[in-house]
């Protein structure tokens, strides 16, 4: 899993502890043993690209939205 502690958005820094916890919790439960290829922030959502080809979308609070 990617190790990130700060997220820059709108010129301010915010802790990613809650977001990271929610995303890691979801991935551990539903996508165990998956490898993260990349994480990108788009507007008010996070896209987690997995090596398996799936793309998981989470809202700005780290809540799951959908899988592409």
Phi and psi in radians as a Rosetta constraint file:
Dihedral C 1 N 2 CA 2 C 2 CIRCULARHARMONIC -1.255 0.35
Dihedral N 2 CA 2 C 2 N 3 CIRCULARHARMONIC 2.411 0.35
Dihedral C 2 N 3 CA 3 C 3 CIRCULARHARMONIC -1.732 0.35
Dihedral N 3 CA 3 C 3 N 4 CIRCULARHARMONIC 1.855 0.35
Dihedral C 3 N 4 CA 4 C 4 CIRCULARHARMONIC -2.264 0.35
Dihedral N 4 CA 4 C 4 N 5 CIRCULARHARMONIC 2.386 0.35
Dihedral C 4 N 5 CA 5 C 5 CIRCULARHARMONIC -2.048 0.35
Dihedral N 5 CA 5 C 5 N 6 CIRCULARHARMONIC -0.410 0.35
Dihedral C 5 N 6 CA 6 C 6 CIRCULARHARMONIC -2.268 0.35
Dihedral N 6 CA 6 C 6 N 7 CIRCULARHARMONIC 2.473 0.35
Dihedral C 6 N 7 CA 7 C 7 CIRCULARHARMONIC -2.086 0.35
Dihedral N 7 CA 7 C 7 N 8 CIRCULARHARMONIC 2.221 0.35
Dihedral C 7 N 8 CA 8 C 8 CIRCULARHARMONIC -1.613 0.35
Dihedral N 8 CA 8 C 8 N 9 CIRCULARHARMONIC 2.195 0.35
Dihedral C 8 N 9 CA 9 C 9 CIRCULARHARMONIC -2.629 0.35
Dihedral N 9 CA 9 C 9 N 10 CIRCULARHARMONIC 2.374 0.35
Dihedral C 9 N 10 CA 10 C 10 CIRCULARHARMONIC 0.923 0.35
Dihedral N 10 CA 10 C 10 N 11 CIRCULARHARMONIC 0.649 0.35
Dihedral C 10 N 11 CA 11 C 11 CIRCULARHARMONIC 1.326 0.35
Dihedral N 11 CA 11 C 11 N 12 CIRCULARHARMONIC 0.069 0.35
Dihedral C 11 N 12 CA 12 C 12 CIRCULARHARMONIC -2.189 0.35
Dihedral N 12 CA 12 C 12 N 13 CIRCULARHARMONIC 2.764 0.35
Dihedral C 12 N 13 CA 13 C 13 CIRCULARHARMONIC -1.821 0.35
Dihedral N 13 CA 13 C 13 N 14 CIRCULARHARMONIC 2.424 0.35
Dihedral C 13 N 14 CA 14 C 14 CIRCULARHARMONIC -2.332 0.35
Dihedral N 14 CA 14 C 14 N 15 CIRCULARHARMONIC 2.564 0.35
Dihedral C 14 N 15 CA 15 C 15 CIRCULARHARMONIC -1.212 0.35
Dihedral N 15 CA 15 C 15 N 16 CIRCULARHARMONIC 2.455 0.35
Dihedral C 15 N 16 CA 16 C 16 CIRCULARHARMONIC -1.763 0.35
Dihedral N 16 CA 16 C 16 N 17 CIRCULARHARMONIC 0.197 0.35
Dihedral C 16 N 17 CA 17 C 17 CIRCULARHARMONIC -0.974 0.35
Dihedral N 17 CA 17 C 17 N 18 CIRCULARHARMONIC -0.843 0.35
Dihedral C 17 N 18 CA 18 C 18 CIRCULARHARMONIC -1.186 0.35
Dihedral N 18 CA 18 C 18 N 19 CIRCULARHARMONIC -0.750 0.35
Dihedral C 18 N 19 CA 19 C 19 CIRCULARHARMONIC -1.109 0.35
Dihedral N 19 CA 19 C 19 N 20 CIRCULARHARMONIC -0.843 0.35
Dihedral C 19 N 20 CA 20 C 20 CIRCULARHARMONIC -1.029 0.35
Dihedral N 20 CA 20 C 20 N 21 CIRCULARHARMONIC -0.773 0.35
Dihedral C 20 N 21 CA 21 C 21 CIRCULARHARMONIC -1.063 0.35
Dihedral N 21 CA 21 C 21 N 22 CIRCULARHARMONIC -0.797 0.35
Dihedral C 21 N 22 CA 22 C 22 CIRCULARHARMONIC -1.122 0.35
Dihedral N 22 CA 22 C 22 N 23 CIRCULARHARMONIC -0.768 0.35
Dihedral C 22 N 23 CA 23 C 23 CIRCULARHARMONIC -1.190 0.35
Dihedral N 23 CA 23 C 23 N 24 CIRCULARHARMONIC -0.800 0.35
Dihedral C 23 N 24 CA 24 C 24 CIRCULARHARMONIC -1.098 0.35
Dihedral N 24 CA 24 C 24 N 25 CIRCULARHARMONIC -0.710 0.35
Dihedral C 24 N 25 CA 25 C 25 CIRCULARHARMONIC -1.055 0.35
Dihedral N 25 CA 25 C 25 N 26 CIRCULARHARMONIC -0.809 0.35
Dihedral C 25 N 26 CA 26 C 26 CIRCULARHARMONIC -1.094 0.35
Dihedral N 26 CA 26 C 26 N 27 CIRCULARHARMONIC -0.832 0.35
Dihedral C 26 N 27 CA 27 C 27 CIRCULARHARMONIC -1.165 0.35
Dihedral N 27 CA 27 C 27 N 28 CIRCULARHARMONIC -0.637 0.35
Dihedral C 27 N 28 CA 28 C 28 CIRCULARHARMONIC -1.115 0.35
Dihedral N 28 CA 28 C 28 N 29 CIRCULARHARMONIC -0.659 0.35
Dihedral C 28 N 29 CA 29 C 29 CIRCULARHARMONIC -1.339 0.35
Dihedral N 29 CA 29 C 29 N 30 CIRCULARHARMONIC -0.812 0.35
Dihedral C 29 N 30 CA 30 C 30 CIRCULARHARMONIC -1.787 0.35
Dihedral N 30 CA 30 C 30 N 31 CIRCULARHARMONIC -0.366 0.35
Dihedral C 30 N 31 CA 31 C 31 CIRCULARHARMONIC -2.327 0.35
Dihedral N 31 CA 31 C 31 N 32 CIRCULARHARMONIC 0.965 0.35
Dihedral C 31 N 32 CA 32 C 32 CIRCULARHARMONIC -1.118 0.35
Dihedral N 32 CA 32 C 32 N 33 CIRCULARHARMONIC 2.578 0.35
Dihedral C 32 N 33 CA 33 C 33 CIRCULARHARMONIC 1.203 0.35
Dihedral N 33 CA 33 C 33 N 34 CIRCULARHARMONIC 0.174 0.35
Dihedral C 33 N 34 CA 34 C 34 CIRCULARHARMONIC -1.395 0.35
Dihedral N 34 CA 34 C 34 N 35 CIRCULARHARMONIC 2.605 0.35
Dihedral C 34 N 35 CA 35 C 35 CIRCULARHARMONIC -1.916 0.35
Dihedral N 35 CA 35 C 35 N 36 CIRCULARHARMONIC 2.252 0.35
Dihedral C 35 N 36 CA 36 C 36 CIRCULARHARMONIC -1.429 0.35
Dihedral N 36 CA 36 C 36 N 37 CIRCULARHARMONIC 2.190 0.35
Dihedral C 36 N 37 CA 37 C 37 CIRCULARHARMONIC -1.508 0.35
Dihedral N 37 CA 37 C 37 N 38 CIRCULARHARMONIC -0.772 0.35
Dihedral C 37 N 38 CA 38 C 38 CIRCULARHARMONIC -2.792 0.35
Dihedral N 38 CA 38 C 38 N 39 CIRCULARHARMONIC 2.784 0.35
Dihedral C 38 N 39 CA 39 C 39 CIRCULARHARMONIC -2.252 0.35
Dihedral N 39 CA 39 C 39 N 40 CIRCULARHARMONIC 2.253 0.35
Dihedral C 39 N 40 CA 40 C 40 CIRCULARHARMONIC -2.323 0.35
Dihedral N 40 CA 40 C 40 N 41 CIRCULARHARMONIC 2.521 0.35
Dihedral C 40 N 41 CA 41 C 41 CIRCULARHARMONIC -1.756 0.35
Dihedral N 41 CA 41 C 41 N 42 CIRCULARHARMONIC 2.174 0.35
Dihedral C 41 N 42 CA 42 C 42 CIRCULARHARMONIC -2.174 0.35
Dihedral N 42 CA 42 C 42 N 43 CIRCULARHARMONIC 1.956 0.35
Dihedral C 42 N 43 CA 43 C 43 CIRCULARHARMONIC 0.915 0.35
Dihedral N 43 CA 43 C 43 N 44 CIRCULARHARMONIC -1.874 0.35
Dihedral C 43 N 44 CA 44 C 44 CIRCULARHARMONIC -1.997 0.35
Dihedral N 44 CA 44 C 44 N 45 CIRCULARHARMONIC 0.553 0.35
Dihedral C 44 N 45 CA 45 C 45 CIRCULARHARMONIC -2.456 0.35
Dihedral N 45 CA 45 C 45 N 46 CIRCULARHARMONIC 2.749 0.35
Dihedral C 45 N 46 CA 46 C 46 CIRCULARHARMONIC -2.027 0.35
Dihedral N 46 CA 46 C 46 N 47 CIRCULARHARMONIC 2.358 0.35
Dihedral C 46 N 47 CA 47 C 47 CIRCULARHARMONIC -1.985 0.35
Dihedral N 47 CA 47 C 47 N 48 CIRCULARHARMONIC 2.144 0.35
Dihedral C 47 N 48 CA 48 C 48 CIRCULARHARMONIC -1.881 0.35
Dihedral N 48 CA 48 C 48 N 49 CIRCULARHARMONIC 1.987 0.35
Dihedral C 48 N 49 CA 49 C 49 CIRCULARHARMONIC -1.676 0.35
Dihedral N 49 CA 49 C 49 N 50 CIRCULARHARMONIC 2.175 0.35
Dihedral C 49 N 50 CA 50 C 50 CIRCULARHARMONIC -1.717 0.35
Dihedral N 50 CA 50 C 50 N 51 CIRCULARHARMONIC 2.672 0.35
Dihedral C 50 N 51 CA 51 C 51 CIRCULARHARMONIC -1.076 0.35
Dihedral N 51 CA 51 C 51 N 52 CIRCULARHARMONIC -0.427 0.35
Dihedral C 51 N 52 CA 52 C 52 CIRCULARHARMONIC -1.295 0.35
Dihedral N 52 CA 52 C 52 N 53 CIRCULARHARMONIC -0.139 0.35
Dihedral C 52 N 53 CA 53 C 53 CIRCULARHARMONIC 1.822 0.35
Dihedral N 53 CA 53 C 53 N 54 CIRCULARHARMONIC -0.209 0.35
Dihedral C 53 N 54 CA 54 C 54 CIRCULARHARMONIC -1.331 0.35
Dihedral N 54 CA 54 C 54 N 55 CIRCULARHARMONIC 2.652 0.35
Dihedral C 54 N 55 CA 55 C 55 CIRCULARHARMONIC -2.220 0.35
Dihedral N 55 CA 55 C 55 N 56 CIRCULARHARMONIC 2.028 0.35
Dihedral C 55 N 56 CA 56 C 56 CIRCULARHARMONIC -1.705 0.35
Dihedral N 56 CA 56 C 56 N 57 CIRCULARHARMONIC 2.367 0.35
Dihedral C 56 N 57 CA 57 C 57 CIRCULARHARMONIC -1.988 0.35
Dihedral N 57 CA 57 C 57 N 58 CIRCULARHARMONIC 2.297 0.35
Dihedral C 57 N 58 CA 58 C 58 CIRCULARHARMONIC -2.197 0.35
Dihedral N 58 CA 58 C 58 N 59 CIRCULARHARMONIC 2.622 0.35
Dihedral C 58 N 59 CA 59 C 59 CIRCULARHARMONIC -1.358 0.35
Dihedral N 59 CA 59 C 59 N 60 CIRCULARHARMONIC -3.117 0.35
Dihedral C 59 N 60 CA 60 C 60 CIRCULARHARMONIC -1.154 0.35
Dihedral N 60 CA 60 C 60 N 61 CIRCULARHARMONIC -0.298 0.35
Dihedral C 60 N 61 CA 61 C 61 CIRCULARHARMONIC -1.678 0.35
Dihedral N 61 CA 61 C 61 N 62 CIRCULARHARMONIC 0.080 0.35
Dihedral C 61 N 62 CA 62 C 62 CIRCULARHARMONIC 1.492 0.35
Dihedral N 62 CA 62 C 62 N 63 CIRCULARHARMONIC 0.252 0.35
Dihedral C 62 N 63 CA 63 C 63 CIRCULARHARMONIC -1.514 0.35
Dihedral N 63 CA 63 C 63 N 64 CIRCULARHARMONIC 2.371 0.35
Dihedral C 63 N 64 CA 64 C 64 CIRCULARHARMONIC -1.102 0.35
Dihedral N 64 CA 64 C 64 N 65 CIRCULARHARMONIC 2.390 0.35
Dihedral C 64 N 65 CA 65 C 65 CIRCULARHARMONIC -1.973 0.35
Dihedral N 65 CA 65 C 65 N 66 CIRCULARHARMONIC -0.998 0.35
Dihedral C 65 N 66 CA 66 C 66 CIRCULARHARMONIC -2.845 0.35
Dihedral N 66 CA 66 C 66 N 67 CIRCULARHARMONIC 2.943 0.35
Dihedral C 66 N 67 CA 67 C 67 CIRCULARHARMONIC -2.084 0.35
Dihedral N 67 CA 67 C 67 N 68 CIRCULARHARMONIC 2.327 0.35
